[in-house]
């Protein structure tokens, strides 16, 4: 299977050899656990160097908090936060894979143009679509429910073709392709499709969740994004109760079975605080437990704040999973 590739030709870490670690690099004033900690370009670069030295494989730069109740940020304000950070990190660490954490089309395109390699979208390419449009996009997704081979899936989904009536309209159907899906396709960057929805009204939790993810895949296919450039994320903490969050971890293999690499981001989230009865800065052990569990279920990358500790959890879990195939790494 073809591996994911940066539009800049920068090497991205191979998928599947070991669990990858994505370090969170927020340049927001109000993120739930680390808002306002990186007020200058120098502080951003220092944190980036620290994370890479601790074992991070990818750095995820975000300019808008997605915590419950966070203030909405305009695209201009978000760009004013993330572009200087991307430029500074890219100048200091030219070979580091960078991800842009955004759901806005204009931010994604500008960030990739500035040097980001990957788009991490918490709305799974569906931002900008109405509830009715999302419901209509679930229909082609429903047609491929149960298809777990990415190649076969792409053959059966409607694809965007040149010459369609509108650049935002799928030629094979009247469904409108989202602005973010089309923008992501133009960048030629890998895209992480996170599960999210407008409400928590699940009729059948797993059936609805898998259908939502298939909807995001259908949008990606319609926009012309190749399957080897796509990841899935269960969206721990998004449009889910604490019980839902724990369930998506418990049965993560159901998402892994769709055939795409899976990213899991549980770091410091409120469900872990609820389990332990601890504050936001005292959840590292709970995060480590979720990392070990997710790796056992087949996840390919974890998104974390505490890179040094998380790398150790991941390496140990990888070693256990390897069993008789374990080969001691070279720590020199």
N, C-alpha and C positions, 0 to 999 in steps of 0.2 A: 504493500500500500504506500502511495506517495506520502511523504512527510510534509508537515506544514512549512511554509516558507515566508520570510519577510519580503515585503515589496522592495526593500532596499538592498537585497542580496546578503543581508547580515545573517550569519548562522544562528539558527534557533536551536535550543537544546533538543536532542532526540527524544521522542516520546516512547515510553515503554521500557527503557533500559533500567530506570529507577524512577521513583516518585519525584517529580519536580516541585520546587518551592517558589512561589510568587510572593515577593515582599510588598507590603502595602506602603505606598509613599504618598500620603495625603497632603495636599496643599490647600486645605480648606480651613476656615476659622471655626467651624462648628461640627466637625465629624464627632461621632459618639465617643471615641476613645482617645483620639490623638489630634483633635482640632487645634489649630493655632500653634503647633509645635515647630513648624518649619516656615518662619516668617521671611527668610531671606534665601537668595540663590545659594549662598555659601552653606546655609543650614541644610538645604535640600541635597546638595552634593555630598556633604559630610554624612548624612543619613544613608544616602545611596551607597557610598563607599563602605560604610559599616555593614549594611545588609549583604552586599556582595562578598565581603570578607567573611561573613558569618555563614555563607553557603547558599544565598539566594540564586536562583536561576533566571528569574524574570523580575522586573520591577514594575509595579502597577501604579501609575500616576493618576490621581483623581482630583478634580476641582469642584465637586459638588457633593455634599453629604447626602446619603440616601437613608439616613436613620429616620424612624417615624417622627413626623412633625417638623422635619428640617425645612428651612426656607428654600423656596424655589430660586434657582440661579439662572440668569439669562445666559445665552450663548456667549455674548460679548464678555460678561464678567467671568464666565468659566474659562474662556480662552485667555483672558488676562492673567489668570492664575496658572494654567497648565503650560502654556507655550514657553514662558521663561524657564519653568522647571525642566521641561523636556530639552530645551536648548542647552541649559546649564549642565544637565546630566550627560547629554550626548557629547558635549565638548570635553567633559572630564573623563567620561567612560565610553569611548566611541564604540566598543564592541558589545556593550550590555544590551540584552533584549529588553525593550520597553513596551509596556502596554498602556493604552489610554482607557481609563474607566469613565465611559460616557455613554449616554443614550441619544445624544443630539447629533444629527447628521453633519452639521457644519463644524462642530467641534472635532468629530472623528476625522473628517477630511483634513482639517488644518493641522491636527496633531500628528497624523501620519506624514503629512508634507514636511513637518518640522523634525521628523526623525523617529516617531513612534513606529513600532513594528506590528503591534497586535491591537485589536479593538476588543474591549471587554464591556459588553452591553447588558446592563441589568434589566432591560426590557425585551431582550431576545429579538431585536429588530422590529418590534411591534409598536414602538412609540410613534405617535402621530396617527394611528388608526383608531377609528371610533369603535365602541363596543359592538356595533352592528357589523363593521368590517372585520373585526376579529372573529366574530361568530361565523361569518362567511368563509374566512380563511381556514376555519377548522374543518370545513367540508372536504377539501382536497387532502387535508391531513388525515381525516377519518378514513379516506380511501386507501391510505397506505399504512394504517395501523397494523402493527405486527411485522412489518417489513424491517428487518434488522441489518440488512446488508446495504451500506451506503451507496454502492454502485447501482443496485436494483432499485433502491429508493429514488435515486435521481432520475432513473429511466421512467418512473411512474408519476413523478410530480410535474406540474406545469412549469415550463421554463420560459423566461423572458427572451424575446427575440427582437433583433433590430427591425424597425419598421412598424412597431406596434402603434396604435392610435395616439398614445401619449407616452412620454418617457417614464411616467409613473404608473403605467397600466400594463398588465400582463397580456400578451398577444393571444394567449390561448383561452382567456376567460376575462370577464369584466372586472375581476378583482384588482384593486389598486395595490401596487407594491409600495411598501412604506418608504418614505424618504431615507431612513437610516439604512434599509436594506440596499437601496440603489447606491447610496454614498459609500457604504462598505465595499460593495462590488467594485466601484470605481477605484478605490484605494488599492485593491488587490492584496489587502492584509488579511491574516487569519482573524476570525471572529469567534468570541466566546459568547454563546447564546445562553443567557441565564433564564431560568423559569421565573415568571412573574405574572400577575394578573390584576385586574381592577378590583377584585373582591375575594373573599374567602368562602364564597358560596359553592362549595364542591358537592355535587350530587354523588359522585363516586370518586374519592380522592385520587387514587392511582390512575383510574381511567381518564379523569379530567386532566391530571398533571401530565401524563404521557402525551395526551392529545395536544395540550398546550405546547409542549416541546416539539411535537411533530409540526405544529403550526409554524413555529419559528424556523424549522428546517424547510418547510414549504416556501416561506418568504425568502430564505437564503437561496434556494434553488431557483425560484422565479426571478430573482435579481441577477442570477448568473454566478453566484459564489460557488466554487467547486467544493465537493465534500471533504477533500483532504485539508481544507483551510478552516474547518469548523470544529469547535468544542461545545460540550454541553455542561451546564451548571445547574444543580437542583434548586438553587435559590434559597438556601437556608436563611431564614429570617425575613423572607419577602412573601407577603400575602399568605401567611401561614400562622397557625397557632403554635405554641410551644410543642404540643403533641404532634402536629404536622411536621415540624422541623425534625423532631426525633425520629419520626417514621421515615422521612426521606433518607436519613442516614442508615436506619436499620435495614431498609430494603434498597440501598443504593444500587445494588446489582441490577435492578430493573432498568435503571437509566443506562448503566454501563452496557447492558444487552442491546441497546439501540445501535451500537457499533461505532460510536464516536468517542474520542477521549473525553474524560470527565474531570472538571475542576470542582473542588469543594472549598467553600469559604465559610468557616464557622467561627473564626478567630474573635474572641472577646464578646461575642454576641449575647443578647439578653437571655436567651433560652439557657445558655450555660450558667449565667448568673442565677437564674431561677433554680436550676438543679443544685447548685452549690450554696446558694444564699450568699453570694459574694458580689463585690463591686466590680466595675468594668476593668480595673487594673489588677484583679486577683482571680483570673480565670484561665491562666496558662495551662494548668494541669488538665482542666476540662477540655481545653482545646487540643491538648496532646492526645487525650483519649479518643476524641473524634477523628483525629488524624490517623491513629492506628486502626480504628474501625473502618474508616473510609478506604484505606489502602487495602485492607483485607477484602473489601467488597469490590476492589478493582479501579479506584480512582487513579488518575494519572498525574494530577497536580493539586497542591493545596495552597490556598491564599491566606497569608498570615501576617500579623504584626510582629510577633516575637520570633524572628528568623532563627537565631542561634538555637533556641530550645526546640523549635519546630523541626529544624533539620535533623536534630538528634532523634526525635520521635520517629520521623520518616525513615531515617536510615536503619533504625532498629526494626521497625515494622517491615521494611523491605527485606532485611536479613532473615527475619522469621518466616516471611512468605516464601523466600527462596529455599529454606530448608536444606536438603541434601545438595542443592545446586549453589549454595552460598560459596562465594569466593571472597576472601578478605580484601578490602580495597587498599590502595596505596595511599596512606595518609601523609606521605612525605612531600 
